[in-house]
Amino acid sequence: MAYTVESQTNTPANQLRDALDKAERLVVQVSGQNVEELLLLLDQIEQRFDQLSNDGIDLRPEEVRWQSLLNRLDSKPERIVSAAAGGLAELRRRHPPADSFWWQLDGIVVDRRKRAIKRGVITLGGLVIAVALMLWGINFFFPPDPQAVAMVEATNQIDRLTAEQRWDEALTVVQQARQQLPDEPELAVWEAVLYERLGNAEGAAAALEEAKALFGENPVQLWITLGNDRMMVGDLDGADAAAQQAAALAPDEPMVTFLQGGIAEARGDIPRAIELFQKTSDLAGDDNAQLNVIARVRMGNLLQRPDAFTSPAATPTASPTPTP
């Protein structure tokens, strides 16, 4: 009996989830002591996705977490570069081939700084350059925000509770986290989605309006986040409505197409899902190599299914969601 429990606990899928948990903790507390461990762990997670791609395991929640983790790295590469203290080149030499983008964050930082400086020179001249450099210095040397740790912990609890359909408890976690992190737009979106699950249309509408204000000039990301969260709680109609809103604003955004592919797969329309994952890969290209890889893995899994080229006779629906 003990062996059975251990073997179930240490399945490859659970090992992947444990690795994601550890990476999510390290990325908000990265330092010179653990930056090498984090980079190697990211390599291991990427390899585990490749290894599990042929096993028919549903890894959609893990893929969402993985993409969120990669987006965090891409949006704030300075944290890794600062922790490595200029030693990323040495780390690449010690761990070849080191060809994933997280090993190249020093080059990304340099490139982004060059472009920022160039824009500053063209627009506002030397004064703007001085201000930009000052702000860059603050961002570069400022330690990781401890509130990010609270965000990761809240997200992990929300993922677990929604997977178990414990909507009330998940909503409590979200509302408690929002008291500590009132400016986190992802929490506002989760509050709206969980209110929808509980049938509280008024609460959902209010939370969604707050989310729109928090996302500000990035409405596409609002609808992508809303679509992903609705899909995670099984509301495919609501996810599709959000995806349509995002597609109307950014028809060539690969994350929008990826969301639509996930919805098609969940509805059992495998040919359509394959088409959308292929389109995602084409749109992502080299600009978003990680999404490109994930889309191709999802497409490869679907191509092995016996119904890969058979459209469903009818599309199943989820519980209704008010049109956003």
N, C-alpha and C positions, 0 to 999 in steps of 0.2 A: 504493500500500500504506500509506503514512504517513497519508493522508487517511482510509482505512478504519479504522485503529486509533484515530485521534483521534475519529472520529465515534462509534465504539462506546464509547469511554471517556466522552465527554461526552453520553451519553444523558440525557434528563430524569430517569430513575430514578436514575442514578448521581449526577447533580447533587443530587437529593434526599438521597441517602445522605451525600454530602460535606457538605451543609448540616447534617444531623443530627450528623455527627462534630464539626463546628465548634461547634455549639450545645452539645453535651455537654461540650466542653472549656471553653467560656466560662462556663457556668452554675456551675461549681465554682471559677472564678477571676474572678468578676465584680467590677468595680471602677468607679470614676467615669470611667475612660478608655474602658471598653468596654461599659458598660451600654446605651447607645443602639444600638450595633452588635448586641448580643444581641437586643434587642426587635425591631429591624427584621428580623433573621434569622429570628426566630420567625414574623413575618408572612409572610416569603418561603416558609418551610416549609409553613405553612398553605395558602398559595396554590398551591404545587406539588402538594399532596395533591388539591386541588380540580381542578387541571388534568389530573392523571393519572387521575382517577376514571373517565373514559370510555374509557381506552385498554386496558382488560382486563389490566393488569399486576398481578401478585401482589405486593402491598405489605404483607402481613401482618407480616413481621419489622420493617419500617419503622414500621408503625402501633404495634406493641408498644413500640419505642424511643421514638416520639413520645409515647405515653401515659405512659411512664415519666418522660420529660423534663417533661411537664406536671405529673405528680404531684409531682416534685421541686420545681417552682416553687410549687405550691399548698401543699406541706407546709412550706416555708421561704421565705415571701414576704419576710421581713425582709431577706434578703440583697440582693434587688433594690432594695428601698426604701432600705436603707442605702447601697448603691452610688450610687443616684441623688441622695442627700443632699437629699431633699425636693424634687427637681426633676422628679418624674414629671408634674406638671401642665404644666410648660413643655414637656416632651417630647411630651405628648399634643397640645399646641397646635401644635407644629412638624410633627407627622406625623399629620394627620387621615386617616381617622376615629378611629383608635386605639381601636377598640371591643372588641378581644379582651381576655380577662381579664388577660393579663400587663401590659397598660397600666394596669390598675386595682388593682394590688397594694397601693398605699398605702391605698386605701379598705378593702381586705380586712384589712390589718394593724390599722387603726384599729378596725374592727368586732370583730375577734377580741380585741383588748385590752379593749374595753369589756365584752364578755361575760365575759372572764376576771376582770376586776375585780369585776363584779357578783356572780359566783359566790363570789369570795373574801369579799366583804362579808357575804353571806348565811350562809356556812358558818362561817368562823373569825374574822371581824372584822378589826380593824386590823392585828394582828400578821401574819396571813396575807397581807394586802394588801401590807405592807411587804416580806415575803419574795418575793411574786410579782413585785413591781416590780423587786426586786434581780435575780431570775433573768431577768426580761425584759431588763433592762439588759445583763446578761452576754451573752445570746443575740443581742441587737441589735447590740452593738459588737464581738463576738468575730469575728475574721476567718474566712474559709472554711477548713474543715479540710483541710489538704493531703492527708490520706489519701483524701479524696473523689476526688482526681485519680487515685490508684492504682486505685480502684474502677471508674472510667470506663474506664481503660485495660484492666483485666482483662475487663470486660464486652464491650468491643469485640473483644478476642481470642477470647473464648468464642463470641460470635456468629459470627465468621468461621470458626472451626474446626468448630463444630457444623454450619454450613451445608455444609461440605465433608465431614461425617461422619468427622472425625478425632477420635474419641472419646478415645483415650488422650492425645493432645496437649492437648485441651481440659481433661481431668481434671487434668493436670499444672499447667496455668495456674490452675485453680481452687484446687488445694491450695497452690500457692505464694502465691496471693493471700490465702488464709485464714490463712497464717502471719503475714502483715502485718495482716490485718483479721479477727481471729477472731470479732468480734461482728456481722459482716454476715450477716443471715439469708438474703439472696438467694444468697450463695455456698454456704451449707450446702445449700440446695435444689438448686443446680446440681450439687453433688457427689453428692447422692442420685440425680438423674436420670441423670448420666453413669455412675455405678455400675450403674444399671439397664440402660443400653444395653450395658454390657460384661458383663452377666450376673452381677454380684457382688451377690447378694441381701443378704448379710450387711452389706457396706459400705453399700449403699443404705439399709438399715433403720437403721443407726447414724447416718448423716448426716441422715436424716429426723427422727430423734428430737432431734438437735441443733438442727435447724431449728425444730421445734415449741417447744423451750425458748427460742430466740432471738426468735421471733415473740410469745411470751408471751401476752398477752391479746388478740391479734389473729389468731385461728386462721383467720378467713375469708381474710385476705390470704395466709396460708400456702398454703391450698388453691388460691387463684387463681394465685399465683406458680408452684406446682407444676404446675398444669394448663397454664399458658402455656408453661413450659419443656418439659414433655413433648410438647406439640403441636409446638414448634419442632424437636424431634428426631424427629418422625414417629410418636410413640407415642400414637395417638388413643384407644385403649382406656384407657391410663393417664390421659390428659388428661380423659377423660369421668368416670373414677372420682373424680378430684380435684374436678372441677366438681360432681359429685353431693354430695360432702362439703361444699363451700362452699354449695351451694343449700340443704342441710338446715339450715345455720346461719343463712343470710341469704337467704331466697328472693326478696326484693325489692331486692337489691344489683345495680345495673346492670352492674357489672364481671363478676359471675358469669354473667349472661345473655349478655353480650358474648362471654365465653369459650365458652359453650355454642353460640352462633351460629357461631363460628369452627370448632368441632369439626364441627358439622353441615355446614358448607361444605366442609371438608376431606374429609368422607365422601361428598360428592356429593349430599347431601340438601338441594337448593337451596330447595325450598318451606319446609322447617323452618328453614333458616338465615335466610331472609327474615323469617319470623315472629319469630324470636328477635332479629334486629337491630331490627325495629320495636318489639319490647317493650323492648329496651335504650334506644332513643331515648325512649320514653314514660317509663321509669323515671328516666332521667338528667335530662330536662327542662332547666330553667334552672340547677339545682344543679350539674350537671356538663356545661356547654355543649359543651366540647371532645369528650367522649365521645359526646354527642348527635350532633354533626356527623359524627364518624367512623362511627358506626353507620348514619346515614342515607346516607353515601357508599357504605359496603359494601352496604347494601340496594339502592341505586340501581344499582350495578354488576351485582348478581345479577338484578335485574328485567329487564335487557337481554339476558340469556342465553336461548337457545331452550328450555332445560330448566327455566326458572324455576318452572313449575307442574307439573313431572313428578317424582314421588318415585322414588328408585332402587329397582330390583327387589330388590337385596340391598345390605346395608351392608358395605363393605370394612373389614377389621380390620387393626390393626398388631400388632407383636410383643407378646406378653402382658407385663403388668406386675403384680406382686403388688398385691392390693387394699390400699389404704392403711388 
